[in-house]
């Protein structure tokens, strides 16, 4: 189960997905004094927090090894909404077009 999927487009590479797991959410919640719970974040996501979460996941999965600032400066990020109950795509959802 993933709490959220983040879609990353690097300035100089292939697009990839980051699935935020409970371990990532725990690290994120512990990383800042004023962080809300992951469920609060999912109800009211912000880009700054999405980048912080994405950086945690990207480092864990070894898809990005630089600093948070470098991650922010070199990647575009799209926030996927909702909690994924499995890792398989939902066949009832239409596929996104190549122009999205």
N, C-alpha and C positions, 0 to 999 in steps of 0.2 A: 504494500500500500504506500502510495506517495501522497503527501499533503498537497503538493502543488507541482506543476511542471513549468519550468522556465525555458523559453526558447531563445537561444543565444546565436547572434550573428557576429562573428569576429570581423574586424577590419581586413584581416589577411588570411582567411581560412574558411573551412566548411562550416555550415550551420550545424548546431547540435542542440540536444535537449538535456536539461538537468532536472532530475526528479528529486524533490525535497522529501527526505525521509524523516522519521522520528529522531534519528541521531543528529541530523542537520538542524532540525528545529530546536533540539536541546542545546546544541552548541551556540546557535543564534541567540536563544533566550538568555543564555549565560554570558554572552559576549558584551552585553550592554546593560548598564544599571537601569535604564528607563525602558527597556524593551517590553512590549506587551507580550502576552502569550501568543503562541502560533495561531490559535483560533481567533483571537482578536485581530491579528494581522490579516488572516484570510477574509475576514469580514470587511476590513478597510485597508487594503494593500497600498503601499506607497513604493515609489520607484527606488528611493534610497534604501529602504529595507529589503526590497527585492534584489538589489545589487549585492547587499551584504549577505543575504541568503545564498544567492547564486555563487558568490565567491567561495563561501564555505563548501558548497556542493562540488564546485569545479575543482577545488583543491583536493577534496576527499577522493574524487574520481580521477584525479591526475589529468584533467583536461585543461587546467590552467594553473601555473605554479607561481605567478607573480603576486604582487601586492593588490589589495583592494583598489587602490587608486589606479593602478595599471589596468585592472579588470574593467573598471568604470570607463577609462579613457579609450579602451581598445575594443569594446563590445557593445552592440546594441542588444537590448533585452526586451522580450515580450512576456508578460505575465499570463500564464494559463490559469484559468479560474477553476475552482472546485477541487474536491478531494478525489484522487484516482483510487478506485477500489481494487484495481489490478493493473498489470502492466500491458495488457492487450488493448488495442484500440477498440472503441465502441463502434460496431458495424452500423448502428442506427444514426451516427453522426455523419454529415456530409464531409467529404475531404475538402481541405482548404485549397483554393486555386493557387497556381504558381505566382500570381501577381500579389498575393497577400504578404 
